């Protein structure tokens, strides 16, 4: 894969002044991108944490809801 990175002249000058080859920035850029992608993949999304916590709170011995309990009639039976 080929990637072109435009380095601003002022950044190139600072890097060169620090004694680092400008080409070395590519390695740092790729490493930073790879780290960001890995962090994104390994960090659960807020809704994943919510559902994981919700599932942990369910008693495994709890019987399933009946068909009537999850039907429209069962849900709205208290409403006229």
DSSP file (Angstrom, degrees, kcal/mol; ACC not computed):
  #  RESIDUE AA STRUCTURE BP1 BP2  ACC     N-H-->O    O-->H-N    N-H-->O    O-->H-N    TCO  KAPPA ALPHA  PHI   PSI    X-CA   Y-CA   Z-CA
    1    1 A X              0   0    0      0, 0.0     2,-0.5     0, 0.0     0, 0.0   0.000 360.0 360.0 360.0 138.5    0.0    0.0    0.0
    2    2 A X        -     0   0    0      2,-0.0     2,-0.4     0, 0.0     0, 0.0  -0.926 360.0-178.5-112.8 134.2    1.3    3.4   -0.9
    3    3 A X        -     0   0    0     -2,-0.5     2,-0.5     2,-0.0     0, 0.0  -0.999  14.5-150.1-132.8 133.1    0.4    6.5    1.2
    4    4 A X        -     0   0    0     -2,-0.4     2,-0.5     2,-0.0    -2,-0.0  -0.901  12.0-168.4-105.3 127.1    1.4   10.1    0.5
    5    5 A X        -     0   0    0     -2,-0.5     2,-0.6     2,-0.0    21,-0.1  -0.963  12.9-146.1-117.3 123.7    1.8   12.4    3.5
    6    6 A X        -     0   0    0     -2,-0.5     2,-0.6     0, 0.0    -2,-0.0  -0.795  15.1-160.2 -88.8 121.4    2.3   16.1    3.0
    7    7 A X        -     0   0    0     -2,-0.6     5,-0.0     4,-0.0    -2,-0.0  -0.899  19.9-121.8-104.5 120.6    4.6   17.5    5.6
    8    8 A X     >  -     0   0    0     -2,-0.6     4,-2.5     1,-0.1     3,-0.3  -0.271  21.9-119.8 -58.8 146.2    4.3   21.2    6.2
    9    9 A X  H  > S+     0   0    0      1,-0.2     4,-2.4     2,-0.2     5,-0.2   0.866 112.3  54.2 -57.5 -39.3    7.6   23.1    5.7
   10   10 A X  H  > S+     0   0    0      2,-0.2     4,-2.0     1,-0.2    -1,-0.2   0.885 110.0  47.0 -66.5 -36.5    7.7   24.3    9.3
   11   11 A X  H  > S+     0   0    0     -3,-0.3     4,-2.6     2,-0.2     5,-0.2   0.915 111.3  51.2 -68.7 -42.6    7.3   20.8   10.7
   12   12 A X  H  X S+     0   0    0     -4,-2.5     4,-2.5     1,-0.2    -2,-0.2   0.894 109.9  50.7 -60.3 -39.7   10.0   19.5    8.3
   13   13 A X  H  X S+     0   0    0     -4,-2.4     4,-2.4    -5,-0.2    -1,-0.2   0.909 111.1  47.6 -65.8 -41.8   12.3   22.2    9.5
   14   14 A X  H  X S+     0   0    0     -4,-2.0     4,-1.5     2,-0.2    -2,-0.2   0.905 113.0  48.7 -65.7 -40.5   11.6   21.4   13.2
   15   15 A X  H  <>S+     0   0    0     -4,-2.6     5,-2.1     2,-0.2     4,-0.3   0.929 112.9  47.1 -64.6 -44.9   12.2   17.7   12.6
   16   16 A X  H ><5S+     0   0    0     -4,-2.5     3,-1.5     1,-0.2    -2,-0.2   0.897 110.0  53.4 -63.2 -40.5   15.4   18.4   10.7
   17   17 A X  H 3<5S+     0   0    0     -4,-2.4    -1,-0.2     1,-0.3    -2,-0.2   0.807 104.5  56.0 -64.2 -29.2   16.6   20.8   13.5
   18   18 A X  T 3<5S-     0   0    0     -4,-1.5    -1,-0.3     2,-0.2    -2,-0.2   0.506 120.4-111.7 -81.3  -2.8   16.0   18.0   16.0
   19   19 A X  T < 5S+     0   0    0     -3,-1.5     2,-0.4     1,-0.3    -3,-0.2   0.637  76.3 128.1  85.5  14.3   18.3   15.7   14.0
   20   20 A X      < -     0   0    0     -5,-2.1    -1,-0.3     2,-0.0    -2,-0.2  -0.878  64.2-114.8-105.1 133.8   15.6   13.4   12.8
   21   21 A X    >   -     0   0    0     -2,-0.4     3,-1.6     1,-0.1     4,-0.4  -0.434  20.0-130.5 -64.7 138.5   15.3   12.5    9.1
   22   22 A X  T >  S+     0   0    0      1,-0.3     3,-1.9     2,-0.2     4,-0.4   0.851 107.1  64.4 -59.0 -34.7   12.0   13.8    7.8
   23   23 A X  T >> S+     0   0    0      1,-0.3     3,-1.2     2,-0.2     4,-0.6   0.767  88.3  70.0 -60.2 -24.4   11.3   10.4    6.2
   24   24 A X  H <> S+     0   0    0     -3,-1.6     4,-1.7     1,-0.3     3,-0.3   0.740  82.2  73.5 -66.3 -22.3   11.2    9.0    9.8
   25   25 A X  H <> S+     0   0    0     -3,-1.9     4,-3.0    -4,-0.4    -1,-0.3   0.842  87.4  62.4 -60.2 -32.4    7.9   10.8   10.2
   26   26 A X  H <> S+     0   0    0     -3,-1.2     4,-2.8    -4,-0.4     5,-0.2   0.924 102.3  49.1 -58.6 -44.0    6.3    8.2    8.0
   27   27 A X  H  X S+     0   0    0     -4,-0.6     4,-2.3    -3,-0.3    -1,-0.2   0.919 113.2  46.7 -62.4 -43.2    7.1    5.5   10.5
   28   28 A X  H  X S+     0   0    0     -4,-1.7     4,-2.4     2,-0.2    -2,-0.2   0.900 112.5  50.4 -65.1 -40.7    5.7    7.6   13.4
   29   29 A X  H  X S+     0   0    0     -4,-3.0     4,-2.4     2,-0.2    -2,-0.2   0.935 112.7  45.3 -63.3 -46.8    2.5    8.4   11.4
   30   30 A X  H  X S+     0   0    0     -4,-2.8     4,-2.7     1,-0.2    -1,-0.2   0.903 113.1  50.5 -65.0 -41.0    1.9    4.8   10.5
   31   31 A X  H  X S+     0   0    0     -4,-2.3     4,-2.3    -5,-0.2    -1,-0.2   0.901 111.3  49.1 -63.3 -40.1    2.5    3.7   14.1
   32   32 A X  H  X S+     0   0    0     -4,-2.4     4,-2.2     2,-0.2    -2,-0.2   0.901 112.1  47.6 -66.2 -41.0    0.1    6.3   15.4
   33   33 A X  H  X S+     0   0    0     -4,-2.4     4,-2.4     2,-0.2    -2,-0.2   0.923 112.3  49.6 -65.0 -44.4   -2.6    5.3   12.9
   34   34 A X  H  X S+     0   0    0     -4,-2.7     4,-2.4     1,-0.2    -2,-0.2   0.904 111.3  49.3 -62.1 -41.4   -2.1    1.6   13.8
   35   35 A X  H  X S+     0   0    0     -4,-2.3     4,-2.5     2,-0.2    -1,-0.2   0.902 110.7  50.3 -65.2 -40.4   -2.3    2.4   17.5
   36   36 A X  H  X S+     0   0    0     -4,-2.2     4,-2.2     2,-0.2    -2,-0.2   0.903 111.4  48.1 -64.9 -40.7   -5.5    4.4   17.0
   37   37 A X  H  X S+     0   0    0     -4,-2.4     4,-2.2     2,-0.2    -2,-0.2   0.924 112.4  48.7 -65.1 -44.2   -7.1    1.7   15.0
   38   38 A X  H  X S+     0   0    0     -4,-2.4     4,-2.1     1,-0.2    -2,-0.2   0.905 111.2  49.9 -63.1 -41.6   -6.2   -0.9   17.6
   39   39 A X  H  X S+     0   0    0     -4,-2.5     4,-1.3     1,-0.2    -1,-0.2   0.902 110.2  51.0 -63.9 -40.4   -7.5    1.2   20.4
   40   40 A X  H  < S+     0   0    0     -4,-2.2    -1,-0.2     1,-0.2    -2,-0.2   0.900 112.4  46.4 -63.5 -40.7  -10.8    1.7   18.5
   41   41 A X  H  < S+     0   0    0     -4,-2.2    -1,-0.2     1,-0.2    -2,-0.2   0.840 115.9  44.3 -71.3 -32.5  -11.2   -2.0   18.0
   42   42 A X  H  < S+     0   0    0     -4,-2.1     2,-0.6    -5,-0.2    -1,-0.2   0.592  96.3  83.5 -91.7 -10.3  -10.4   -2.9   21.6
   43   43 A X  S  < S-     0   0    0     -4,-1.3     2,-0.0    -3,-0.2    -1,-0.0  -0.832  79.9-131.1 -95.8 118.9  -12.5   -0.2   23.3
   44   44 A X        -     0   0    0     -2,-0.6     2,-0.1     1,-0.1    -2,-0.1  -0.356  23.3-112.7 -67.3 148.4  -16.1   -1.3   23.6
   45   45 A X    >>  -     0   0    0      1,-0.1     4,-1.7    -2,-0.0     3,-0.8  -0.419  30.8-106.4 -74.0 156.0  -18.7    1.2   22.5
   46   46 A X  H 3> S+     0   0    0      1,-0.3     4,-2.2     2,-0.2     5,-0.1   0.864 120.8  52.2 -54.6 -38.7  -20.9    2.8   25.2
   47   47 A X  H 3> S+     0   0    0      1,-0.2     4,-2.5     2,-0.2    -1,-0.3   0.828 105.1  56.1 -69.9 -28.4  -24.0    0.7   24.2
   48   48 A X  H <> S+     0   0    0     -3,-0.8     4,-2.2     2,-0.2    -1,-0.2   0.909 108.6  47.0 -67.1 -40.6  -21.9   -2.5   24.4
   49   49 A X  H  X S+     0   0    0     -4,-1.7     4,-2.5     2,-0.2     5,-0.2   0.912 111.8  52.1 -63.8 -42.0  -21.0   -1.7   28.0
   50   50 A X  H  X S+     0   0    0     -4,-2.2     4,-2.3     1,-0.2    -2,-0.2   0.946 112.9  42.5 -59.6 -50.3  -24.7   -0.9   28.7
   51   51 A X  H  X S+     0   0    0     -4,-2.5     4,-2.7     2,-0.2    -1,-0.2   0.862 112.1  54.2 -68.8 -34.6  -26.0   -4.2   27.3
   52   52 A X  H  X S+     0   0    0     -4,-2.2     4,-2.0     2,-0.2    -1,-0.2   0.927 111.5  45.4 -62.6 -43.6  -23.2   -6.2   28.9
   53   53 A X  H  X S+     0   0    0     -4,-2.5     4,-1.2     1,-0.2    -2,-0.2   0.889 113.0  50.9 -66.0 -38.4  -24.1   -4.7   32.3
   54   54 A X  H  < S+     0   0    0     -4,-2.3     3,-0.4    -5,-0.2     4,-0.3   0.915 110.3  48.7 -65.5 -42.3  -27.8   -5.4   31.6
   55   55 A X  H >< S+     0   0    0     -4,-2.7     3,-1.4     1,-0.2    -1,-0.2   0.878 106.6  56.5 -65.9 -37.8  -27.2   -9.0   30.7
   56   56 A X  H 3< S+     0   0    0     -4,-2.0    -1,-0.2     1,-0.3    -2,-0.2   0.803 102.7  57.3 -63.7 -27.7  -25.1   -9.6   33.8
   57   57 A X  T 3< S+     0   0    0     -4,-1.2     2,-0.5    -3,-0.4    -1,-0.3   0.501  84.3 101.0 -82.3  -3.4  -28.1   -8.4   35.9
   58   58 A X  S <  S-     0   0    0     -3,-1.4     2,-0.5    -4,-0.3    -3,-0.0  -0.699  76.4-126.4 -87.1 129.2  -30.4  -11.1   34.5
   59   59 A X    >   -     0   0    0     -2,-0.5     3,-1.9     1,-0.2    -2,-0.1  -0.610  12.0-145.7 -71.9 121.6  -31.0  -14.1   36.7
   60   60 A X  T 3  S+     0   0    0     -2,-0.5    -1,-0.2     1,-0.3    -2,-0.0   0.723  98.9  56.3 -63.9 -18.9  -30.2  -17.1   34.5
   61   61 A X  T 3  S+     0   0    0      2,-0.1    -1,-0.3    -3,-0.0     2,-0.2   0.450  78.7 118.0 -90.4  -0.7  -32.9  -19.1   36.4
   62   62 A X    <   -     0   0    0     -3,-1.9     2,-0.1     1,-0.1    -4,-0.0  -0.485  69.6-121.8 -66.7 128.5  -35.6  -16.5   35.4
   63   63 A X        -     0   0    0     -2,-0.2     3,-0.1     1,-0.1    -1,-0.1  -0.392  32.2-100.6 -70.6 152.0  -38.2  -18.1   33.2
   64   64 A X        -     0   0    0      1,-0.1    -1,-0.1    -2,-0.1     2,-0.1  -0.293  42.5 -95.6 -68.1 156.8  -38.8  -16.6   29.8
   65   65 A X        -     0   0    0      1,-0.1    -1,-0.1     2,-0.1     2,-0.1  -0.402  42.3-112.3 -69.2 149.0  -41.7  -14.2   29.2
   66   66 A X     >  -     0   0    0      1,-0.1     4,-1.2    -2,-0.1     5,-0.1  -0.321  25.1-108.8 -76.1 164.9  -44.8  -15.8   27.7
   67   67 A X  T  4 S+     0   0    0      1,-0.2     4,-0.3     2,-0.2     3,-0.3   0.893 121.8  52.5 -59.7 -39.4  -46.0  -15.0   24.3
   68   68 A X  T >4 S+     0   0    0      1,-0.2     3,-1.3     2,-0.2     6,-0.5   0.901 102.5  58.7 -64.4 -39.8  -48.9  -13.0   25.8
   69   69 A X  T 34 S+     0   0    0      1,-0.3    -1,-0.2     5,-0.1    -2,-0.2   0.814 113.1  38.2 -61.8 -30.1  -46.5  -10.9   28.0
   70   70 A X  T 3< S+     0   0    0     -4,-1.2    -1,-0.3    -3,-0.3    -2,-0.2   0.352  97.3 102.6-103.5   7.4  -44.7   -9.7   24.9
   71   71 A X  S <> S-     0   0    0     -3,-1.3     4,-2.5    -4,-0.3     5,-0.2  -0.443  85.6-110.5 -82.5 163.0  -47.8   -9.3   22.8
   72   72 A X  H  > S+     0   0    0      1,-0.2     4,-2.4     2,-0.2    -1,-0.1   0.910 120.0  51.3 -57.6 -43.5  -49.4   -5.9   22.1
   73   73 A X  H  4 S+     0   0    0      1,-0.2     4,-0.3     2,-0.2    -1,-0.2   0.909 111.1  47.3 -62.4 -42.3  -52.4   -6.9   24.2
   74   74 A X  H >4 S+     0   0    0     -6,-0.5     3,-0.6     1,-0.2    -1,-0.2   0.886 113.3  47.5 -68.3 -38.5  -50.2   -7.9   27.1
   75   75 A X  H 3< S+     0   0    0     -4,-2.5     3,-0.4     1,-0.2    -2,-0.2   0.907 122.4  33.9 -68.7 -41.1  -48.1   -4.8   27.0
   76   76 A X  T >< S+     0   0    0     -4,-2.4     3,-1.6    -5,-0.2    -1,-0.2   0.146  80.4 113.9-103.0  19.7  -51.1   -2.4   26.8
   77   77 A X  T <  S+     0   0    0     -3,-0.6    -1,-0.2    -4,-0.3    -2,-0.1   0.774  77.8  52.4 -64.3 -24.7  -53.6   -4.3   28.9
   78   78 A X  T 3  S+     0   0    0     -3,-0.4     2,-0.4    -4,-0.2    -1,-0.3   0.499  98.6  79.0 -87.0  -3.9  -53.6   -1.6   31.6
   79   79 A X    <         0   0    0     -3,-1.6    -3,-0.0     1,-0.1    -4,-0.0  -0.870 360.0 360.0-107.9 135.4  -54.3    1.1   29.1
   80   80 A X              0   0    0     -2,-0.4    -1,-0.1     0, 0.0    -3,-0.1   0.520 360.0 360.0 -70.5 360.0  -57.8    1.8   27.7
